[in-house]
Amino acid sequence: MGDLLNLLKDRYSERRFDPEKDVEEEKLDLLLEAARLAPTAHNNQAFRLYLLKGEKGRSILSTFNAPVHIVITGLEEEAWVRKQDSFNAVNLDIGIAGTHIMLEAEDLGLKSCMICDFDVEELTNNLQLPGNEKPVLALAIGYPSQASRPAKKHYQRKSIDELLTIIA
Ligand SMILES: Cc1cc2nc3c(=O)[nH]c(=O)nc-3n(C[C@H](O)[C@H](O)[C@H](O)COP(=O)(O)O)c2cc1C
Protein backbone atom coordinates (compact mmCIF):
# COMPACT_ATOMS: atom_id res chain seq x y z
CA MET A 1 0.00 0.00 0.00
CA GLY A 2 1.22 3.50 -0.80
CA ASP A 3 2.31 6.06 1.77
CA LEU A 4 -0.67 8.30 1.08
CA LEU A 5 -3.26 5.63 1.82
CA ASN A 6 -1.44 4.80 5.06
CA LEU A 7 -1.57 8.45 6.03
CA LEU A 8 -5.30 8.60 5.18
CA LYS A 9 -5.91 5.51 7.32
CA ASP A 10 -3.95 6.83 10.30
CA ARG A 11 -5.39 10.36 10.29
CA TYR A 12 -8.17 11.26 12.66
CA SER A 13 -9.66 14.52 13.88
CA GLU A 14 -7.72 15.74 16.90
CA ARG A 15 -9.76 17.21 19.74
CA ARG A 16 -7.13 16.93 22.47
CA PHE A 17 -4.24 19.19 21.51
CA ASP A 18 -1.19 19.91 23.65
CA PRO A 19 -1.65 23.63 24.40
CA GLU A 20 1.98 23.97 25.58
CA LYS A 21 3.54 22.83 22.33
CA ASP A 22 3.56 25.52 19.66
CA VAL A 23 3.77 24.79 15.93
CA GLU A 24 7.13 25.73 14.42
CA GLU A 25 7.09 28.66 11.97
CA GLU A 26 8.62 26.51 9.19
CA LYS A 27 5.75 24.06 9.53
CA LEU A 28 3.18 26.86 9.43
CA ASP A 29 4.76 28.05 6.18
CA LEU A 30 4.42 24.55 4.72
CA LEU A 31 0.75 24.34 5.72
CA LEU A 32 0.05 27.65 4.00
CA GLU A 33 1.97 26.54 0.92
CA ALA A 34 -0.13 23.35 0.80
CA ALA A 35 -3.28 25.50 0.79
CA ARG A 36 -1.87 27.78 -1.92
CA LEU A 37 -1.20 24.78 -4.17
CA ALA A 38 -4.77 23.50 -3.95
CA PRO A 39 -6.67 23.13 -7.20
CA THR A 40 -9.77 25.31 -7.56
CA ALA A 41 -12.53 25.39 -10.15
CA HIS A 42 -11.28 27.32 -13.21
CA ASN A 43 -8.24 28.19 -11.04
CA ASN A 44 -10.23 31.09 -9.59
CA GLN A 45 -8.70 30.72 -6.09
CA ALA A 46 -11.67 32.49 -4.55
CA PHE A 47 -10.55 31.90 -0.99
CA ARG A 48 -8.37 33.66 1.58
CA LEU A 49 -6.45 32.32 4.55
CA TYR A 50 -6.21 33.72 8.07
CA LEU A 51 -3.53 32.31 10.34
CA LEU A 52 -4.50 32.72 13.99
CA LYS A 53 -1.71 32.15 16.49
CA GLY A 54 -0.47 33.43 19.84
CA GLU A 55 -2.62 35.24 22.40
CA LYS A 56 -4.37 37.35 19.79
CA GLY A 57 -5.17 34.33 17.62
CA ARG A 58 -6.56 32.39 20.55
CA SER A 59 -8.74 35.34 21.58
CA ILE A 60 -10.41 35.11 18.16
CA LEU A 61 -10.81 31.34 17.90
CA SER A 62 -10.09 28.76 20.54
CA THR A 63 -11.07 25.12 20.07
CA PHE A 64 -9.79 21.93 21.64
CA ASN A 65 -6.78 23.76 23.17
CA ALA A 66 -5.21 24.10 19.72
CA PRO A 67 -2.32 26.60 19.61
CA VAL A 68 -3.06 27.55 15.99
CA HIS A 69 -6.10 27.90 13.73
CA ILE A 70 -6.31 28.56 10.02
CA VAL A 71 -9.58 30.08 8.86
CA ILE A 72 -10.49 29.80 5.18
CA THR A 73 -12.87 32.41 3.87
CA GLY A 74 -14.74 32.36 0.59
CA LEU A 75 -15.33 35.06 -2.00
CA GLU A 76 -18.46 33.75 -3.62
CA GLU A 77 -18.48 36.42 -6.33
CA GLU A 78 -14.98 35.40 -7.48
CA ALA A 79 -15.65 31.67 -7.60
CA TRP A 80 -16.48 29.69 -10.71
CA VAL A 81 -20.20 29.23 -11.38
CA ARG A 82 -21.67 26.45 -13.53
CA LYS A 83 -23.94 28.09 -16.10
CA GLN A 84 -26.55 25.34 -16.37
CA ASP A 85 -27.67 25.41 -12.73
CA SER A 86 -25.74 28.34 -11.18
CA PHE A 87 -23.79 25.96 -8.90
CA ASN A 88 -21.06 28.01 -7.16
CA ALA A 89 -17.80 26.12 -6.49
CA VAL A 90 -16.59 28.29 -3.60
CA ASN A 91 -17.24 25.77 -0.82
CA LEU A 92 -15.80 22.89 -2.84
CA ASP A 93 -12.64 24.91 -3.45
CA ILE A 94 -12.37 25.65 0.27
CA GLY A 95 -12.90 22.01 1.17
CA ILE A 96 -10.00 21.04 -1.07
CA ALA A 97 -7.71 23.78 0.31
CA GLY A 98 -8.64 22.63 3.81
CA THR A 99 -7.89 19.02 2.91
CA HIS A 100 -4.46 20.05 1.59
CA ILE A 101 -3.73 21.72 4.94
CA MET A 102 -5.05 18.73 6.89
CA LEU A 103 -2.97 16.20 4.99
CA GLU A 104 0.19 18.34 5.04
CA ALA A 105 -0.27 18.74 8.80
CA GLU A 106 -0.50 14.98 9.21
CA ASP A 107 2.59 14.49 7.04
CA LEU A 108 4.49 16.94 9.27
CA GLY A 109 3.58 15.03 12.44
CA LEU A 110 0.91 17.53 13.43
CA LYS A 111 -2.77 16.87 14.06
CA SER A 112 -5.80 18.86 12.98
CA CYS A 113 -9.55 19.12 13.19
CA MET A 114 -11.75 20.77 10.57
CA ILE A 115 -14.37 23.02 12.11
CA CYS A 116 -17.50 24.46 10.55
CA ASP A 117 -19.44 24.85 13.79
CA PHE A 118 -18.50 28.42 14.67
CA ASP A 119 -20.40 31.67 15.02
CA VAL A 120 -20.08 33.13 11.51
CA GLU A 121 -21.11 36.64 12.52
CA GLU A 122 -18.73 36.76 15.47
CA LEU A 123 -15.79 35.41 13.44
CA THR A 124 -16.55 37.81 10.57
CA ASN A 125 -16.46 40.73 13.01
CA ASN A 126 -13.36 39.56 14.85
CA LEU A 127 -11.42 39.03 11.63
CA GLN A 128 -12.75 42.34 10.32
CA LEU A 129 -13.71 40.71 7.04
CA PRO A 130 -14.99 42.81 4.16
CA GLY A 131 -18.64 42.29 3.19
CA ASN A 132 -17.83 40.00 0.24
CA GLU A 133 -15.80 37.54 2.36
CA LYS A 134 -17.36 34.82 4.48
CA PRO A 135 -15.62 32.39 6.86
CA VAL A 136 -16.42 28.85 5.70
CA LEU A 137 -13.96 26.48 7.32
CA ALA A 138 -11.49 26.61 10.20
CA LEU A 139 -8.77 24.11 11.02
CA ALA A 140 -7.51 23.64 14.55
CA ILE A 141 -3.86 22.60 14.31
CA GLY A 142 -1.20 21.53 16.77
CA TYR A 143 0.54 18.63 18.42
CA PRO A 144 -1.51 15.93 20.12
CA SER A 145 -1.67 15.71 23.91
CA GLN A 146 -1.06 12.44 25.77
CA ALA A 147 -4.83 11.93 25.80
CA SER A 148 -5.08 12.03 22.00
CA ARG A 149 -7.30 9.38 20.43
CA PRO A 150 -9.87 9.10 17.66
CA ALA A 151 -13.53 9.71 18.48
CA LYS A 152 -16.03 6.86 17.92
CA LYS A 153 -17.25 8.41 14.66
CA HIS A 154 -13.80 7.94 13.16
CA TYR A 155 -14.50 4.20 13.00
CA GLN A 156 -18.02 4.56 11.60
CA ARG A 157 -17.41 4.71 7.87
CA LYS A 158 -19.97 3.24 5.50
CA SER A 159 -18.83 0.21 3.52
CA ILE A 160 -17.85 0.74 -0.10
CA ASP A 161 -21.01 -1.18 -1.12
CA GLU A 162 -23.16 1.47 0.51
CA LEU A 163 -21.33 4.27 -1.26
CA LEU A 164 -20.59 2.95 -4.71
CA THR A 165 -22.53 2.30 -7.88
CA ILE A 166 -20.50 0.75 -10.67
CA ILE A 167 -21.66 1.45 -14.18
CA ALA A 168 -19.88 -0.63 -16.79
C1 LIG B 1 -16.47 20.09 6.59
C2 LIG B 1 -16.21 19.52 7.97
C3 LIG B 1 -16.63 20.22 9.09
C4 LIG B 1 -16.39 19.74 10.37
N1 LIG B 1 -16.76 20.47 11.46
C5 LIG B 1 -16.48 20.01 12.70
C6 LIG B 1 -16.80 20.80 13.84
O1 LIG B 1 -17.33 21.90 13.73
N2 LIG B 1 -16.49 20.30 15.06
C7 LIG B 1 -15.87 19.08 15.21
O2 LIG B 1 -15.61 18.69 16.35
N3 LIG B 1 -15.54 18.33 14.15
C8 LIG B 1 -15.83 18.76 12.90
N4 LIG B 1 -15.48 18.00 11.80
C9 LIG B 1 -14.80 16.71 11.99
C10 LIG B 1 -15.74 15.54 11.68
O3 LIG B 1 -16.66 15.40 12.73
C11 LIG B 1 -14.89 14.27 11.51
O4 LIG B 1 -14.05 14.44 10.38
C12 LIG B 1 -15.74 13.03 11.30
O5 LIG B 1 -16.52 12.75 12.44
C13 LIG B 1 -14.88 11.79 11.01
O6 LIG B 1 -13.93 11.59 12.04
P1 LIG B 1 -12.36 11.58 11.75
O7 LIG B 1 -12.01 12.89 11.08
O8 LIG B 1 -11.72 11.45 13.11
O9 LIG B 1 -12.07 10.41 10.87
C14 LIG B 1 -15.72 18.48 10.53
C15 LIG B 1 -15.29 17.80 9.39
C16 LIG B 1 -15.52 18.29 8.14
C17 LIG B 1 -15.03 17.53 6.93
PDBQT file of the ligand as one rigid body, heavy atoms in Angstrom, charges set to zero:
ROOT
HETATM    1  C1  LIG A 201     -16.468  20.089   6.591  1.00  0.00    +0.000 C 
HETATM    2  C2  LIG A 201     -16.214  19.524   7.969  1.00  0.00    +0.000 A 
HETATM    3  C3  LIG A 201     -16.635  20.221   9.086  1.00  0.00    +0.000 A 
HETATM    4  C4  LIG A 201     -16.386  19.738  10.374  1.00  0.00    +0.000 A 
HETATM    5  N1  LIG A 201     -16.759  20.475  11.460  1.00  0.00    +0.000 NA
HETATM    6  C5  LIG A 201     -16.480  20.012  12.698  1.00  0.00    +0.000 A 
HETATM    7  C6  LIG A 201     -16.798  20.800  13.836  1.00  0.00    +0.000 A 
HETATM    8  O1  LIG A 201     -17.329  21.901  13.731  1.00  0.00    +0.000 OA
HETATM    9  N2  LIG A 201     -16.490  20.303  15.065  1.00  0.00    +0.000 N 
HETATM   10  C7  LIG A 201     -15.873  19.085  15.214  1.00  0.00    +0.000 A 
HETATM   11  O2  LIG A 201     -15.606  18.687  16.349  1.00  0.00    +0.000 OA
HETATM   12  N3  LIG A 201     -15.545  18.328  14.150  1.00  0.00    +0.000 NA
HETATM   13  C8  LIG A 201     -15.830  18.756  12.900  1.00  0.00    +0.000 A 
HETATM   14  N4  LIG A 201     -15.476  18.002  11.802  1.00  0.00    +0.000 N 
HETATM   15  C9  LIG A 201     -14.801  16.707  11.991  1.00  0.00    +0.000 C 
HETATM   16  C10 LIG A 201     -15.738  15.543  11.683  1.00  0.00    +0.000 C 
HETATM   17  O3  LIG A 201     -16.660  15.400  12.733  1.00  0.00    +0.000 OA
HETATM   18  C11 LIG A 201     -14.886  14.267  11.507  1.00  0.00    +0.000 C 
HETATM   19  O4  LIG A 201     -14.049  14.436  10.384  1.00  0.00    +0.000 OA
HETATM   20  C12 LIG A 201     -15.744  13.026  11.304  1.00  0.00    +0.000 C 
HETATM   21  O5  LIG A 201     -16.523  12.751  12.441  1.00  0.00    +0.000 OA
HETATM   22  C13 LIG A 201     -14.883  11.788  11.010  1.00  0.00    +0.000 C 
HETATM   23  O6  LIG A 201     -13.928  11.590  12.039  1.00  0.00    +0.000 OA
HETATM   24  P1  LIG A 201     -12.355  11.585  11.747  1.00  0.00    +0.000 P 
HETATM   25  O7  LIG A 201     -12.013  12.892  11.083  1.00  0.00    +0.000 OA
HETATM   26  O8  LIG A 201     -11.724  11.447  13.109  1.00  0.00    +0.000 OA
HETATM   27  O9  LIG A 201     -12.074  10.413  10.867  1.00  0.00    +0.000 OA
HETATM   28  C14 LIG A 201     -15.724  18.479  10.533  1.00  0.00    +0.000 A 
HETATM   29  C15 LIG A 201     -15.289  17.796   9.389  1.00  0.00    +0.000 A 
HETATM   30  C16 LIG A 201     -15.523  18.290   8.140  1.00  0.00    +0.000 A 
HETATM   31  C17 LIG A 201     -15.026  17.531   6.928  1.00  0.00    +0.000 C 
ENDROOT
TORSDOF 0
